[in-house]
Amino acid sequence: MFRAIWIIGRLKKLVYVIAMVCFVVLSITGFGPWLILGKSLSGYWAMAHVTFAPVFALCVAALAVIWAHRCRFDKSDYQALLYLIQRHTQKDALCEISELIRKICFWLICVLAIPLILSIVLSMFGLFGTAGQKFLFHLHRYSALIFALAAIVHTYLVIFNLGARYRIMK
């Protein structure tokens, strides 16, 4: 029984690590040519991007299922929202506020994954014409930008909360 729980915990961490590696590769290959080189995605950049994208989509779906129960909103989140509105700076209030923002980022990631994935998949079909494909491409680009910001904040808060728990246990 304990071995099964241990294995499931390791699998959750493995899926998260794979998702993070894919996220970094997709961010570099997706935004790198556009921001650094001023060019569109093509060549080896595009091949790397297309290779890691399905793995990332599967990992995001798995993480959404795995973490949905942990990231549900409850009464403590209402108290954290009140702390946020009243701008409390006590240590306990900051931990609760960061937990609330982490949950919001998680659900934002889950919601943004839908247009992020569907926009590029639908643009592969010739159903929407040139103007529709251009719109879907821009939808993919800007939803990826917001997705990346939410993922960076979420990852930071996961690390922050782990550090806070470690300091409390000391």
N, C-alpha and C positions, 0 to 999 in steps of 0.2 A: 504494500500500500504506500509506504513512505517513498519507495523507489519510484513508483509511478508519479507521485507528486513532484519528486525531484526532477524526473525526466521532463514533465510538462513545464516546469519552471525554466529548465534549460532551453526547451524548444521556444518558449516565449521570448527569451533573451536572444536566441539565435535569429528568430524572425525580425526582432527589432534591430539587431546589428546588420543583418542583410538589407533591411529597409534603409538604414542610415547610409550604408555604403552605396547603395543604388541612388539614394537622394543626392549624395555628394557628386557622384559621377554624372547624373542627369542635370544637376545644377551647373556643373562645369561645362558639360557639352552643350547644354541648352542656352545658357546665358553667356558663356565664354566667347564664342565667335561674334555674337551680337554686340556685347559690351566692349571687348578688348580689340577685336579685329575690325569691327564695323561691317561684318559680312553676315550673310544668312547661313543657316545650318546646312552643311553639305560635306561630302567626302567621308573621311574616317570619323569626323565628329558626329555625323548623322548615323553612321553604322554603330558607333558605341552607344549613342542615345537610343536608337531603336532596339538594340540588344538588351539594354538594362531596363527599358520601360515596362515590358510585360512582367518581369520579375518584381519590379517595384509595385505595380498595380496589384499583384497577388499578395504581396506583403502588406500593403495598406489595407486591403480587404480583410486579411487575417487579423491584423492589429485592431481593426475596427470591431471585429467580433470579440476578440480576446479582451480588449480594454473597455468595452462599452459599459459593463456593469460597474467597473471601478470608477469610471468617469461620469456616472449619473449624478444629477443635481439633487441635493437634499437640504435639510434645514440649516446645516452649518454653512452652506453656501449663501443662504440669505443673510446670515450674520456677517459673513465676509463681504458681501455686497454693501451692507451698511457701514462696515469699517472702511471700505473703499470710498464710499460717498463722503464720509466724515473725515477722511484723510488721516486715519490713525497711523502712527509710526511705531507702536510697540512691537516687540519681537513676535509675540503670538499673533497679533493682527496681521503682520506682514506674511507670516507663514500661511495663514488662512486665505489671505488675498492672493498669494502666489498659487495656492492650490485651486482657487476659483478660476484664475486666469489660465492655468494649465488645462482645466476641464473645458473652458471655452475654446481654447486653441485646439484641443482634441476634436471637438465637435465641428469646429470650423474646417479642420483638415478633412474630416469625413465628408462634410458637405461639398467642399471644394474639389475633392477627388472625382466627383461625378462629372462636372463640366470639363475638368482637366482631361479625363480619359475619354469621355464621349465626344468631345470636340475634335480630337485628332482622329479617332476611329471613324466618325461620320464624314470627316473631310476626305477620307480615302475612297469614298464612294462618289460617283459623279452625279448624285441626286440634287445637289444644291447649286450647281453652276459655278461660274468663276467668282461672282460676288459673294455667294454663300460660302465657298471655300475660303475666301479671304477673311470673311467674318469669323469663321470657325478657327482659322489660324490665329487671328488676333485674340479670340476668346481663350484659346489654348495658352497663348503667351502670357496674357494678363492674369488668368486664373492660376497659372504656374507661379507667377510672381507673388501673388497673395498667398498661395499655398506655401511657397518657400519661406515667406516671412512668418507665417503661423507655425510652420515646422521648426524654424530656428528658435522662436520664442518658447515653443513647447519643449524642445530638447533642453534649452537652457533651464527652464523651470523644473524639469525632471532631475537634472543634475543638481540644481539648487536645493530641491527638497530632499534629495538623498544626502547632501552635505549637511543640511539642517538636522535631519534625523540622526546622522552620525555624531554631530556635536552634542545633541541631546543625550545620546546613549553614553557618552564619555563621562 
